[in-house]
Amino acid sequence: MIVKMEKKSEIISPKEAILMKVGFHGIEELDAIIERKQLEIRQTGFAFWGYGGTLCHPLLAIQPFINSLFSQREKVEVLFVVTSSPFHSKGTDVSEFSIDGVNWQDMPKGIRVSSSKFALVITGLEKIDGLIDASCYEIAFGPSKGKPLASYFRGRVDKAVITLCDRRADIQTIIPVAFRATLVSPHAILVR
């Protein structure tokens, strides 16, 4: 008798990271988005991962957080959690991006972002079977700084800047991570 061993999930414990829920977007399935972003990375060396909402603003959260780490860290990961909540829209492509909100440039050739106000600048996008223990993390930047991730990242909250913390939340909350990437300069941008 042959017993098939199930693949064990990898425990992920970066010192800091961006955690983001992802799924169906506009008129595109998640698998198609991942394939397109991986192709963009192969062709240009990076991709813009579009997002919206009020959390993790490029100029008010992501860039200041990354800048505060530069003397200590070289790499910040983006961890993607799959959600079944779709974002439906007509999928309007953006045509410009800005690092500072003042100076705008045409989108780089071969890069596509649709129905978004912001984008992370990523490389190394890969599928993983990972788990992160939210009880070991807290919000690292912004008005919710210091709040335990386990009580923050739920419901309609779909992204967070996180850091490992010394204290542990009372209840262990395990979050499955399906994809990861690495932020590259300029890390996060505005798009229109």
Stockholm file with secondary structure:
# STOCKHOLM 1.0

chainA/1-192         MIVKMEKKSEIISPKEAILMKVGFHGIEELDAIIERKQLEIRQTGFAFWGYGGTLCHPLLAIQPFINSLFSQREKVEVLFVVTSSPFHSKGTDVSEFSIDGVNWQDMPKGIRVSSSKFALVITGLEKIDGLIDASCYEIAFGPSKGKPLASYFRGRVDKAVITLCDRRADIQTIIPVAFRATLVSPHAILVR
#=GR chainA/1-192 SS CCCCCCCCCEEECCSEEEEEEECCEETBCHHHHHHHHHHHHHHHSCEEEEECSSSSCIIIIIHHHHHHHTTTCSCCEEEEEECSCCEECCCCBCCEEESSSSSCEECCTTCCCBSCSEEEEEEEEEEEEEEEEGGGEEECSSTTTTCBHHHHSSTTCCEEEEEECSSCCSSCCEEEEEEEEEEEEEEEEEEC
#=GC SS_cons         CCCCCCCCCEEECCSEEEEEEECCEETBCHHHHHHHHHHHHHHHSCEEEEECSSSSCIIIIIHHHHHHHTTTCSCCEEEEEECSCCEECCCCBCCEEESSSSSCEECCTTCCCBSCSEEEEEEEEEEEEEEEEGGGEEECSSTTTTCBHHHHSSTTCCEEEEEECSSCCSSCCEEEEEEEEEEEEEEEEEEC
//
